[in-house]
Amino acid sequence: MIDKQADNKSDTSSAVIRAVDILDALCESAEPLGISTLAKILDMPKVTTFRILNSLVAAGLLFKNADDLYSLSPKFLIYGNRVHASLSLKNISEPILTELAVAVEENVNLGIAYKNYVLTLFNIPAASYLLVANLLPLSELYCSSMGKTILSHMDEASAEEYFSHTLEKRTPNTVIDYRSFQLAKEQYLQCGIMYDDEEFEYGLSCFAAPIYDANDNLIAAVSVSGPKSRILSKKEDIESRLLDATHKISAILKTADYTVEELKKTLA
């Protein structure tokens, strides 16, 4: 027996996808396009192209001029303004970082630079485990992977001045001098991952990677944290997934033209 309801859903889904393809083609074109051109570009029957174009015009999403050429309507400016107004670093990154936390089964944190500290915007706890240390909203730069990522993007004079102050050596592994930090920075610049090897608390290790804004400036850092033995047992998988997640977020920020200045407005 033929499932007509399932067939109708499939047809509707296909029509929506084709409509989006048409919108994408018009968005990428510098000038209005006609039915024949669109049908050729999208390898779509002219009849189907014509039907979808008429629906999009009726919906106010497209304009058709006197030469039967089609272009996007100003309605997309309204959509774009609404989308941009709803954008935030948290809204953009949280779904991607939630997937990361589920995949690696460890805590995931997102932090930004704030007056020589790391300000943790949010933490996603692993489903099965508790964080070894209580994550503070504001923490020192020098003793965490997110903080050292931020320090790595400071100019040399500022970073050196930061380490000229007396810093608490929380564990034997804590980096408190500029020379030791430079060695960590060199490794970070080679692999894109900053490490915290029990530098904040005994038994706790973290890997961090940067997020860049639309102008390729550092806007945030993401860390994966957990017990050292467990973190190291899946090091390669965590590193790969962490870099993939931060690259995705950076790409979205670039597409959305989201910058550090936009973030600062939300923190003002």
C-alpha positions as CSV (number, residue, x, y, z in Angstrom):
1,M,0.0,0.0,0.0
2,I,1.4,3.4,-1.0
3,D,1.8,5.8,1.9
4,K,0.5,9.0,0.3
5,Q,1.1,11.1,3.4
6,A,4.8,10.1,3.3
7,D,5.0,10.9,-0.4
8,N,3.4,14.4,0.2
9,K,6.0,15.1,2.9
10,S,8.8,14.1,0.6
11,D,7.5,16.3,-2.2
12,T,7.1,19.2,0.2
13,S,10.6,18.8,1.5
14,S,12.0,18.6,-2.0
15,A,10.2,21.8,-3.0
16,V,11.6,23.7,0.0
17,I,15.1,22.6,-0.8
18,R,14.7,23.6,-4.4
19,A,13.3,27.0,-3.3
20,V,16.4,27.5,-1.1
21,D,18.6,26.6,-4.0
22,I,16.9,29.3,-6.1
23,L,17.3,31.9,-3.3
24,D,21.0,30.9,-3.0
25,A,21.6,31.3,-6.7
26,L,20.0,34.7,-6.8
27,C,21.9,35.8,-3.7
28,E,25.2,34.8,-5.4
29,S,24.3,36.6,-8.6
30,A,25.3,40.2,-9.2
31,E,22.3,40.8,-11.4
32,P,18.7,39.5,-11.8
33,L,18.3,36.1,-13.4
34,G,15.6,34.6,-15.7
35,I,13.9,31.2,-15.6
36,S,16.1,29.6,-18.2
37,T,19.3,30.7,-16.6
38,L,18.2,29.5,-13.1
39,A,17.0,26.2,-14.5
40,K,20.4,25.7,-16.2
41,I,22.4,26.7,-13.2
42,L,20.4,24.4,-10.8
43,D,19.8,21.6,-13.3
44,M,16.1,21.9,-12.6
45,P,13.2,21.5,-15.1
46,K,11.9,24.9,-16.3
47,V,8.4,24.1,-15.3
48,T,9.5,23.4,-11.7
49,T,11.7,26.5,-11.7
50,F,8.8,28.6,-12.9
51,R,6.3,27.2,-10.3
52,I,8.7,27.8,-7.4
53,L,9.6,31.3,-8.6
54,N,5.9,32.2,-8.8
55,S,5.5,31.0,-5.2
56,L,8.5,33.0,-4.0
57,V,7.2,36.1,-5.7
58,A,3.7,35.6,-4.1
59,A,5.4,35.2,-0.7
60,G,7.1,38.6,-1.2
61,L,10.6,37.0,-1.2
62,L,11.4,37.8,-4.8
63,F,10.8,40.7,-7.3
64,K,10.1,40.1,-11.0
65,N,10.9,43.0,-13.3
66,A,9.4,43.9,-16.7
67,D,11.9,41.6,-18.4
68,D,10.8,38.6,-16.4
69,L,14.1,38.6,-14.4
70,Y,14.1,37.7,-10.8
71,S,15.9,39.2,-7.8
72,L,15.7,39.0,-4.0
73,S,13.2,41.4,-2.3
74,P,14.0,43.8,0.5
75,K,12.2,41.4,2.8
76,F,15.6,39.7,3.3
77,L,17.0,43.0,4.8
78,I,14.3,42.7,7.5
79,Y,15.3,39.0,8.1
80,G,19.0,39.9,8.1
81,N,18.5,42.7,10.7
82,R,16.5,40.4,12.9
83,V,19.1,37.7,12.7
84,H,22.0,40.1,13.4
85,A,20.1,41.5,16.4
86,S,19.7,38.1,17.9
87,L,23.4,37.1,17.4
88,S,25.6,36.6,20.4
89,L,28.8,34.6,20.9
90,K,26.9,32.4,23.4
91,N,24.0,31.7,21.0
92,I,26.3,30.9,18.2
93,S,28.8,28.7,20.1
94,E,26.6,26.9,22.6
95,P,25.0,24.4,20.3
96,I,28.4,23.5,18.8
97,L,30.1,23.2,22.1
98,T,27.2,21.1,23.5
99,E,27.9,18.6,20.7
100,L,31.6,18.7,21.6
101,A,30.9,18.0,25.3
102,V,28.6,15.1,24.4
103,A,31.2,13.6,21.9
104,V,34.2,13.8,24.2
105,E,32.3,13.2,27.5
106,E,34.2,16.0,29.3
107,N,33.5,19.4,30.5
108,V,33.6,22.2,27.9
109,N,34.1,25.9,28.8
110,L,34.0,29.1,26.8
111,G,36.0,32.1,28.1
112,I,36.9,35.6,27.0
113,A,39.6,38.1,28.0
114,Y,38.4,40.6,30.7
115,K,40.8,43.0,32.4
116,N,43.7,40.5,32.6
117,Y,41.4,37.7,33.6
118,V,39.5,34.9,31.9
119,L,35.8,35.5,32.1
120,T,34.0,32.2,31.7
121,L,30.8,32.9,29.8
122,F,29.4,29.4,30.2
123,N,30.3,25.8,31.1
124,I,28.8,22.6,29.7
125,P,29.3,19.8,32.1
126,A,29.9,16.3,30.9
127,A,26.8,14.0,31.3
128,S,28.6,11.4,33.4
129,Y,31.3,13.4,35.3
130,L,31.7,16.3,37.6
131,L,34.4,18.9,37.1
132,V,37.3,18.3,39.4
133,A,37.7,22.0,40.3
134,N,34.9,24.6,40.8
135,L,35.1,26.8,37.8
136,L,35.2,30.5,38.8
137,P,33.6,33.1,36.6
138,L,36.8,35.1,36.8
139,S,40.2,33.3,36.8
140,E,43.8,34.2,36.3
141,L,45.2,34.0,32.8
142,Y,48.5,32.2,33.6
143,C,47.2,29.0,35.2
144,S,44.6,27.8,32.7
145,S,44.7,26.7,29.0
146,M,42.1,29.3,28.1
147,G,44.1,32.0,29.9
148,K,47.3,31.1,28.2
149,T,45.6,31.1,24.9
150,I,44.6,34.7,25.5
151,L,48.1,35.6,26.7
152,S,49.5,34.1,23.5
153,H,47.6,36.6,21.5
154,M,48.8,39.6,23.4
155,D,51.7,41.6,22.0
156,E,55.1,40.6,23.4
157,A,55.5,43.7,25.6
158,S,52.1,43.2,27.3
159,A,52.7,39.5,27.9
160,E,56.1,40.1,29.3
161,E,54.8,42.9,31.6
162,Y,52.0,40.5,32.8
163,F,54.6,37.9,33.9
164,S,56.7,40.6,35.6
165,H,54.2,40.6,38.5
166,T,54.4,38.0,41.3
167,L,52.1,35.1,40.4
168,E,51.0,32.3,42.7
169,K,52.5,28.9,41.9
170,R,49.4,26.8,42.5
171,T,51.1,23.5,41.7
172,P,54.7,22.5,40.8
173,N,53.6,22.7,37.1
174,T,52.2,26.2,37.2
175,V,53.9,28.5,34.7
176,I,54.8,31.8,36.4
177,D,57.7,33.2,34.4
178,Y,57.8,34.6,30.9
179,R,60.4,32.2,29.5
180,S,58.4,29.1,30.4
181,F,55.3,30.7,29.0
182,Q,57.2,31.4,25.7
183,L,57.9,27.7,25.4
184,A,54.2,26.9,25.9
185,K,53.3,29.6,23.3
186,E,55.7,28.1,20.7
187,Q,54.0,24.7,21.0
188,Y,50.6,26.4,20.8
189,L,51.5,28.3,17.6
190,Q,52.6,25.0,16.0
191,C,49.6,22.9,16.8
192,G,46.8,25.3,17.7
193,I,46.2,23.8,21.1
194,M,47.2,25.2,24.5
195,Y,47.7,22.8,27.3
196,D,47.2,23.0,31.1
197,D,49.0,20.2,32.7
198,E,47.8,20.2,36.3
199,E,48.7,23.9,36.5
200,F,45.5,25.0,38.2
201,E,44.8,22.0,40.3
202,Y,46.4,18.6,40.9
203,G,44.9,15.9,38.7
204,L,43.1,18.4,36.4
205,S,44.2,18.9,32.8
206,C,42.7,21.1,30.0
207,F,43.2,21.6,26.3
208,A,42.1,24.9,24.8
209,A,41.8,26.4,21.3
210,P,41.0,29.9,20.0
211,I,37.9,31.4,18.4
212,Y,38.5,34.3,16.0
213,D,36.0,37.0,15.0
214,A,35.2,38.3,11.5
215,N,38.4,40.3,11.5
216,D,40.5,37.3,12.5
217,N,41.1,38.8,16.0
218,L,40.9,36.5,19.0
219,I,37.4,36.7,20.5
220,A,37.3,33.7,22.9
221,A,38.9,30.4,23.9
222,V,37.3,27.0,24.4
223,S,38.7,24.4,26.7
224,V,38.0,20.8,27.4
225,S,38.8,19.8,31.0
226,G,38.8,16.7,33.1
227,P,40.9,14.3,35.1
228,K,44.4,14.1,33.6
229,S,44.5,10.4,33.1
230,R,41.2,10.3,31.3
231,I,41.9,13.4,29.2
232,L,45.3,12.0,28.0
233,S,43.7,8.6,27.2
234,K,41.7,10.3,24.4
235,K,44.0,13.2,23.6
236,E,44.0,12.9,19.8
237,D,40.2,12.6,19.6
238,I,39.7,15.6,21.9
239,E,42.2,17.7,20.0
240,S,40.6,16.9,16.7
241,R,37.0,17.6,17.8
242,L,38.1,20.8,19.7
243,L,39.7,22.3,16.7
244,D,36.8,21.3,14.5
245,A,34.4,23.0,16.9
246,T,36.4,26.2,17.2
247,H,36.9,26.4,13.4
248,K,33.1,26.1,12.9
249,I,32.4,28.8,15.3
250,S,35.0,31.1,13.8
251,A,33.6,30.5,10.3
252,I,30.0,31.4,11.5
253,L,31.3,34.6,13.2
254,K,33.1,35.6,9.9
255,T,29.9,34.9,7.9
256,A,27.9,36.9,10.4
257,D,30.4,39.7,10.5
258,Y,30.5,39.4,14.2
259,T,33.5,41.1,15.9
260,V,35.1,41.7,19.3
261,E,33.4,45.1,19.3
262,E,30.0,43.4,19.1
263,L,30.9,41.2,22.0
264,K,32.0,44.3,24.1
265,K,28.6,45.9,23.6
266,T,26.9,43.0,25.2
267,L,29.3,43.2,28.2
268,A,29.1,46.9,28.7
